[in-house]
Amino acid sequence: MKRTLRFSRAFSLVEATLALGVASIALIAIFGLLASGTQVQHTAIEQNSSSDILTTVAADLRATPKTSTNSPQFNITIGADTTLYFNSVGQASPTRVADSRYQLKIKFPPKGGGRTATFVHLRMTWPAVADPARANTSAAETFVALDRN
């Protein structure tokens, strides 16, 4: 009786081990990127929220009638430097409270004389509890020109 060798169509143990090794290295790389991706997403959310708040404050300052000295929505006195604090949903407070997330400094540079626009420098920093001058804060800022003549 003669025996014939049959070749089976299966993976060898070496091939299976190599495939698992390649898959595990790929999964480790993917899991390593998750933390970085989460941080980038968090930063993008903070920047988007701060931009929305800055846009709302600028619109409030622009909507202030020439005859009024205070803005209608946030009660910002035109011409007086102010600090406001905002929570995560955009509610303002003149003082820092427990849920304050953003700090907005509103500065009115001095006019150059004559009939010039009223300039406003808006600087938003977060987190609100951090010192804005230190390196551990993130910031967004904009300038607004108001026609108050």
SULCOR-V302203 format. One record per residue. N is the residue number from 0. RES is the residue in three letters. D_FIRST is the distance of its C-alpha to the first C-alpha in whole Angstrom. Layout:
[[N:RES:D_FIRST] [N:RES:D_FIRST]]
//
This chain:
[[0:MET:0] [1:LYS:4] [2:ARG:7] [3:THR:10] [4:LEU:13] [5:ARG:16] [6:PHE:19] [7:SER:21] [8:ARG:25] [9:ALA:27] [10:PHE:30] [11:SER:29] [12:LEU:31] [13:VAL:33] [14:GLU:34] [15:ALA:35] [16:THR:37] [17:LEU:39] [18:ALA:39] [19:LEU:41] [20:GLY:43] [21:VAL:44] [22:ALA:45] [23:SER:47] [24:ILE:49] [25:ALA:50] [26:LEU:51] [27:ILE:53] [28:ALA:55] [29:ILE:56] [30:PHE:57] [31:GLY:59] [32:LEU:61] [33:LEU:62] [34:ALA:65] [35:SER:66] [36:GLY:66] [37:THR:67] [38:GLN:70] [39:VAL:71] [40:GLN:71] [41:HIS:73] [42:THR:76] [43:ALA:75] [44:ILE:77] [45:GLU:80] [46:GLN:81] [47:ASN:80] [48:SER:83] [49:SER:85] [50:SER:85] [51:ASP:86] [52:ILE:89] [53:LEU:90] [54:THR:91] [55:THR:92] [56:VAL:95] [57:ALA:96] [58:ALA:96] [59:ASP:98] [60:LEU:100] [61:ARG:101] [62:ALA:102] [63:THR:105] [64:PRO:108] [65:LYS:110] [66:THR:113] [67:SER:110] [68:THR:110] [69:ASN:107] [70:SER:103] [71:PRO:103] [72:GLN:99] [73:PHE:99] [74:ASN:103] [75:ILE:103] [76:THR:106] [77:ILE:106] [78:GLY:108] [79:ALA:107] [80:ASP:103] [81:THR:101] [82:THR:98] [83:LEU:96] [84:TYR:93] [85:PHE:90] [86:ASN:87] [87:SER:84] [88:VAL:85] [89:GLY:88] [90:GLN:91] [91:ALA:94] [92:SER:96] [93:PRO:99] [94:THR:97] [95:ARG:94] [96:VAL:93] [97:ALA:89] [98:ASP:87] [99:SER:89] [100:ARG:86] [101:TYR:88] [102:GLN:91] [103:LEU:93] [104:LYS:96] [105:ILE:98] [106:LYS:101] [107:PHE:104] [108:PRO:105] [109:PRO:108] [110:LYS:110] [111:GLY:111] [112:GLY:114] [113:GLY:115] [114:ARG:113] [115:THR:110] [116:ALA:107] [117:THR:106] [118:PHE:103] [119:VAL:100] [120:HIS:98] [121:LEU:95] [122:ARG:92] [123:MET:90] [124:THR:88] [125:TRP:85] [126:PRO:85] [127:ALA:88] [128:VAL:89] [129:ALA:88] [130:ASP:91] [131:PRO:90] [132:ALA:91] [133:ARG:88] [134:ALA:85] [135:ASN:83] [136:THR:84] [137:SER:83] [138:ALA:86] [139:ALA:87] [140:GLU:90] [141:THR:92] [142:PHE:96] [143:VAL:98] [144:ALA:101] [145:LEU:103] [146:ASP:106] [147:ARG:109] [148:ASN:112]]
//
